[in-house]
């Protein structure tokens, strides 16, 4: 009998397992399933980027690097961020290469939170935010976003959710799982609030290049925000580099220094091979990135139209690669809908509740899969809805 659970720390034992994993263990064993569940690009990393990784290996570049990342990569990051987002960061002191945005967010929270501090974030959101906060012995404070508002963060809701002890605000535009964004006017209000309450903002920009409507604005570029924002970004989504596990954080030197300590002792440095590939992505990856973005946009237009035609209300996500239709109109809750759809028609979508209580009544459908598969999913969902309607 395995009773080793008694060794697991209380705050870890109490964390729920990600609702997505069990579901997708079933899907991966199912023949002929169409998965709209996956949260990563269906594209392989563009060849010239893979080639940079191969060249690194060929040249025998297999060592550790500076804890902060190679100076070459930090200089490229500095140029890329200044050009595309506005703020200028010093590669020597204000930039840190990490193991994806996952590590960047984790060490940012670990470097800044004292036990009992509170962290505001908008929900539905990426599955790791609340657990990462709990792992710091801190308290997660969700702010609800709604479909009526296209899942943009409403500054009034943020103000209402605030409590004494809130130290950090995590934002993510475009948002996983809703594709919600905040325009400049909303961001200005959020920025004003962050200054008023002296919040440190973590801005997860991982889907920013995959913005389909309007221009993406980073909160770090707004007046008074550079000095209280940690800009978190990576290569997984826009450059289809999930397996490279590479990302970065830019921010004021003292915060980056704190993060560097956590990174230094826990990780040492990001893989040199991935860092070389990342340099190539930043230098020459724009065309492949734009090509992928255009494909996502075509698929988005198709899938959103299809959901609405089928009677599942679905807003137009302004970025990322997820549609978030309302399934509660069928009379089923999100989990039952997803389970029955999988059993009866072998189509996998993720119940919205996997992304927090605010996702109740919705499912996430990823369109990072081929147009043909999305089309097939649409046909199957139509058949499924027919059976529900016929009772
Ligand atoms: N933030 C968001 C919003 C995400 O959706 C993901 C990945 N699904 C991550 C961070 C983590 O990305 P990375 O591969 O850079 O660790």
Boltz pocket constraint, residues with backbone or C-beta under 6 A from the ligand:
constraints:
  - pocket:
      binder: B
      contacts: [[A, 39], [A, 99], [A, 100], [A, 101], [A, 102], [A, 103], [A, 126], [A, 172], [A, 174], [A, 175], [A, 176], [A, 204], [A, 206], [A, 233], [A, 234], [A, 235], [A, 236], [A, 242], [A, 245], [A, 246], [A, 247]]
      max_distance: 6.0
